[in-house]
């Protein structure tokens, strides 16, 4: 697996779907990479969807997770109206869902106010670690902010008293520390999920479906959860169902992970994924026999040696979903042989690399599918690099220079090889 920056181009026209598609096609043609089998992973913006219309397109799983949190951790207009109405009626009895969620929303609002206030005061320099701001464009930044408040809570109280900062003292009294701890505990699962899916040097597409399953498992109510946390988990679960999309290609990728092929997909989903894989296999042409020593030697010398990969950190989040064996059965073709095999390895790339001779067509299909990333994180990282390249002191760089600098930045560091 590798990740490369092909181009960073100025788009002077309006950012319509048609103009974006034209710009992307021109770049891919320049690199001889405009092929019908390409799969495109972008955010869910309407113009990006329009640009990839009638193409193999997937919404970025990281953006989808961020949408889940953004919609859950901010009150909608209807929810605000409901709370205001119930406050006017001074309702007695069980609090509504919006009222329960309001405690979480108020907690986040208070923490945002504390961070903004502290960063404008001398207190920030006295803290052992800086408070982090919640930025809407930065994934899981609300969690980062809440954790920074939690870790600095004792120091904040001492410094508020030392400086006689009454505004900070009042704000800290409004923070329900126990609710803060429980909210952080719930949101940490989304951070783990995002990190699992944001890899660009190992396959990640096969982890989208199990990530959704695992998130919903972590969001089940537990003994000891108060009504607010139960409602928060319910809200997040509903948003995961609505906004975290699992597409057919995700299920195909899941089927091609030997640890996930049994037990996770439903019978219908498994049949659909198998049919899709069989369709792919029908398009594969085995160019040379694996027993041809000369060809095998030539192929081996033309490819860089496979790197030994560590067991990835994805196991910490998804470990209990990975199977270790399956029931053996008679196999009549590559797919049947794979589905009835009992072998499992921690690294899916190593598994398929070792099966190129046994299942040549299926291995090729696995490469096609697993090469697609689950998220557009690599592009998001390029945006950050571009921002540091085109800063206030270098604002006159022309677009061609920026393009070349970022292209060079994306090349591998051969000094480490």
N, C-alpha and C positions, 0 to 999 in steps of 0.2 A: 504494500500500500504506500502511496505517496501523494503529496499535495503540491500543486504548482500554481503559481500566479501566471496566467497567460498574458493578460493585458489589463491596463487600467486606463480607460479612455474617457475623454470629455464628451458628454452628450449635450450638444448645444441646442438641439430641438426639444420640443415638449416631451416629457417622459410618458408618452402614450405607449400602449402595448405594441402597436405596429412599429414605432421608432425603436423601442427596446429590442424587439425581435430582429429588426434589420441590423442593429449594431452588434448584437450577439452573433448573428450569422456571419457577418463580415469578419469578425475576429476568429471564429472557428474555421472559416474558409482559409484565412491567412495561415493558420497552423495545420491545415489539412485535417481538421477534427470535426467537421460538420457531417455527421453520419446519422442515418435513420434510427440506429439503435441507441442513440444517446438518451440518457435520462437526466432531466434538469431538476435541481432542488433549489427552491427560492423561498422567500418569505411569502406571506399570503396576501400581499397588496393586490388590489384589483388589476392594476396595470401589468404586474408580473404574471398573474393568471392569464390575462388576455394575450400577453406576449408568447406564452407557452401553450396556447390553445391548440388542440389536436396533436400535441406532442406528449411523450411520456414525461409527466411532471409530478413531482411530489412536493407538498408543503413542508417547510422546515419543521422538524419535530421540536426543536428548541424554541422556535417562535410560538408553536402551538402551546407548549408548556407555559411560556411567558403570558400568553393570552389567558390561560386558565387562572393564573395568579392575578393578573390585572383585573379580570372581570369579577373575581371572588373577593378581592381585598379592597374594592372601591364600591361605594354604594351607587346604585343606578338612580335615575330620577324617580322611577316608580317606587323604589324602596324608601327613598327619602320622604316622598309624599305620604307613604303608609305610616312611617314613624311619626311624622308631624301630625297626621290625623289622629293616631292613637294617643298621642300626647295631649292633644286638645280635648279628647273624650275622657282622658284620665282613666283608661281602662284598668279594671281590676281582674286579676287571674293570671293565667299563664302568659308569659311574654311571647310575642310573635317572633317568627324567624328573623325578620328585619331588625327587631329590637335586640335579639341575641347577637346578630352579626354586628350591630352598631357598637357593641363593646370592643370588638376587634378593630373596627374602623377607627373608633375614637383613640384606641391605644396606638395605632399606627400614626394618626394625626398628631398626637401628643409627642411621640418620639421624633417625628419630623421637626416639630417646633423646637424640641430640645437641641437637636443637632444644629439647626439653623442659628439658634441663640448662642450656643457654646462656640461655634466657629466665628462668631462676631466678637467674642469676648476674649479676655486673657486666660480664661480657664482652659481652653484647648491646649495651650502650650504646657500646662501642668499635668495633663493626663498621661498615663503610661503608654496608651495607644490612642490613636486618633478616632474620633467618631466618624462614621461613614454615612454619606448622604444617600437617600433613595433616588435613583435616576430611572425614569420610565424606560429609557432605551437600553438599560443595562440589566441583563437577566439576573433574577434573584437578588436584586439590590435591596429590596425591602427586608429580606432575611438578613443580609449583611448589616443593614442599619440596626435592626432589632438586636442582633448579637453584639454589636459594638456598644449599644446602650446597656445591655445586660452585663457585659464584662466590665464596664466602667461605672456601674451603678453606685458602688460604695464610694469610689473616689469622687464621683459627681456630687454626692451628698456632702462629703467633707469640704470640698472646694466651694460649694454653694454657701455653706455656713461660714467658711473662712473669708470669702469675699463679700458676704452679706448680700448675695444676689437673690432677692425675694422672688423674682420672676422664675428663676430656675428652681428655687425651693418649692414653689407652688406647682410647677410642672412635674417635678419628681413625685410629689404627693399624688398626682393624678395617674401615675403609672402603677398598674396592678402587676406587681412583680411575678406573682404566681401565674397569672394569665400570660404574661410575657414569656416565661419559661416554656409553658405548654404550647404557645403559638410557634415559638422557635422550633420546638421538637417536631411539630407537624410539618412546618415548611422545609425542614432539613431534608426530608424525603424528596422534595422537588429539586433541591440543589443536587442531591446524589443522582437523580434521574437525568438532569441536564448534563452533568459532567460525564455520565456514562454514554450519552448519545452524541457528545460533542467531539469525540475523537476523530482525527483525520489521518492517523497513521496506522489504524487498525479498523477492521470492518465494524459498522455500527447499525446498518439497516436492519439486520436480523434481530436487533434488541428493542425495536420500537414497540412491537406487540407485547413482549414480556414486560417491558417497562410500564405499559398501561395496566397490565394485570397486577404487577407488583405495587404500583401506586394505589390502586383501589383496595388492595389487601391492607396496606398501611393506613388507609383512611377509614377502615372499619372502626366503629365505636368500641371502646374498651372499658372495662370496669375502672372506675376512678375518674373517667372523663366527666367534666361538668357539662351543664347544658350549653354553654357558649362554645366549648371545644367540640362537642357533638354536632352542633349546628355548623361550625366551621368545616368539619370533616364532610358533612353532608353537602354543603355548598360546593366544596372542592370536588367531591365525587361527581356531582351533577355537571360541573363545568368540564371535568375530564371526559365524561361521556359525550358532551356536546362539542368540545373544541379540540380534543386530542385525537386526531383522525388516524385510523389504521386502514391502509389501502391494500388492495390485493398483492401488490409487489412486496409490501412489508410481510405479509403472510408467507409468500414464497420464500423470502429470505429466512424467515423463522424455520420453515421446513428444512432449509439447507444447513441449519446448525444441528449437528448430530446430538447435541445436548438438549435441544428443544423440539425435536421432531415428534416426540411421543408425549401425549398427555396435555399439551398446552392448547393446540388447535382443536376446535370442534370437528366432528366427523365431516360436516359439510365444508368447513373451511379447509380441511386437509384435502378433501377430494378436489376442490377448486384449485388449490395450490399445486397438487399433483398434475392436474390437467394442464396448468400453465407451464410447469416444468417440462412436461412431455412435448408441448408445442415448441418450446425453446429448443429442446434436444433434436427435434425434427429438422431444425435449421442449421445444426452443427455439422460441419464436414471435418472428419479426422484426416488431416493432411498427410501424416506419415504414421506408420506403425511404430509403436513404442519399442518393438523388438529390433528395429533398424538401428544398429549400433552407431553407424556413421551419423545418421540424422540426430540421434539422441545426444551424441558427443557435440555436434555442431550447435544444437539447441542449448546445451549446458554451457558452452563457452561463450555464447552470445548473450547470456543472461547473467546479471550480477548474482553472486552467491546469496542464498537465502539467509537472512539474519535470524539468529536465535532470539525469540521474543519472550519476554517475561509474561507470566500469567497476569492478565490485565486486571485493573481494579474494578472492572465491571462485576466481577464475581461477588464483591462485597455487597452489592445492591441486589443482584439477581441470583445468588448462589442456590437458593432453595428451589428454583425453577428448572435448574439444569439436571437432566436425567443422567444416570451413569451406565445404564444398560437398557436393552430392549429384548423382547422375546424373539429368538431366531425362528426363521421360517424359510421355506424353499424360495429361491430367487430365480427369476427367468430373464430379467434384463437389469440394466444399470440402476434404474430408479428403485425397482423392487429389491435389488440386492442391498442398496443403501438403506432403504427403509427397514429392512430386517436385520441389518448389521448391529452388532453389540458394542462396537468400538466407539469410545468417546475420548477426546483430548481437550485440554483446557483452551487451546488456541485453534479457532476454526480455520485460519489460513494454513497452519501446519497440517491439519487434517486433510484438506483438499489438495495440498501440495503432494502429500504422500499417496493420494488416490488417483493421480493423473494416469497411471498405467492401467489400473483396475477399472476405473469408470471415466474414460477420456471425455465422452460427450457431457456427462453430468458435471465433471470437474470444470469444463469450459463454461457451462451454464452458471455454476456457482461463482466463477470469476466475474461473469457479466453482472450478476445480481449483487454480489457482495462488494463490488467496486463502488457502488452508489452510496454516498454518505447519507446518514439519517438527518443531518442538519446542514445549514449553510454557514456553520461556524467559521470555516476557513475564510469565507468572504468577509464575515464580520471582523475577523482579525486583520484582514487587509485594510478595511476601513480605518482601523486604529493606527496601523502603520502609515497609511496615507495622511492621516491627521497629524502625526508626528513629523512626517516629511514636509508637508506643506504648511508649516507653522507661520507665525507672524513675521519671523525674520527671513522667511524664504517664500513670501507670498507672490513673488514675481516669476517663479518657476513656470515654464511653459508646459502644457499638457504632455508633449512628447518626452520631456525630461522626466516628469513624474512617472510616466509609463515605463521608461527604461529603468529608473531607480527601483521601482517596485518589482519589475521583472527580475532584476538581479537579486533583490532581497528574497525572492521566492525560490531561487536555485539552491540545491543542496550544498552543504558545507563539506567539500571534498577533503578538507584537512583532517576531518574526524573519521574518515573511512580508511 
